[in-house]
Amino acid sequence: MGKHRRTPAETVKKLMKKGKVKKKCCKSKPRCRKCPVLALQRIKAEGKKAA
């Protein structure tokens, strides 16, 4: 019951440490799969869908 819920930003930071997401957006490829900006948007969208 007392489970800590991560914010989307914390989740992206964790993915960066695992190597799943890059540390910076390259800005040259708008649909990069490892872009932290797009990863944050996806995680926020999943959170809204679940709620």
Contacts in CASP RR format, 6 or more apart in sequence:
PFRMAT RR
TARGET T0000
AUTHOR 0000-0000-0000
METHOD contacts of the structure
MODEL  1
MGKHRRTPAETVKKLMKKGKVKKKCCKSKPRCRKCPVLALQRIKAEGKKA
A
6 14 0 8 1.000
8 40 0 8 1.000
8 43 0 8 1.000
8 44 0 8 1.000
8 47 0 8 1.000
9 40 0 8 1.000
11 43 0 8 1.000
12 21 0 8 1.000
12 36 0 8 1.000
12 39 0 8 1.000
12 40 0 8 1.000
12 43 0 8 1.000
15 21 0 8 1.000
15 39 0 8 1.000
16 22 0 8 1.000
16 23 0 8 1.000
16 36 0 8 1.000
20 34 0 8 1.000
21 34 0 8 1.000
21 35 0 8 1.000
21 36 0 8 1.000
21 39 0 8 1.000
22 32 0 8 1.000
22 34 0 8 1.000
22 35 0 8 1.000
22 36 0 8 1.000
23 36 0 8 1.000
24 36 0 8 1.000
25 32 0 8 1.000
25 35 0 8 1.000
25 36 0 8 1.000
25 37 0 8 1.000
26 32 0 8 1.000
26 35 0 8 1.000
29 35 0 8 1.000
31 38 0 8 1.000
32 38 0 8 1.000
END
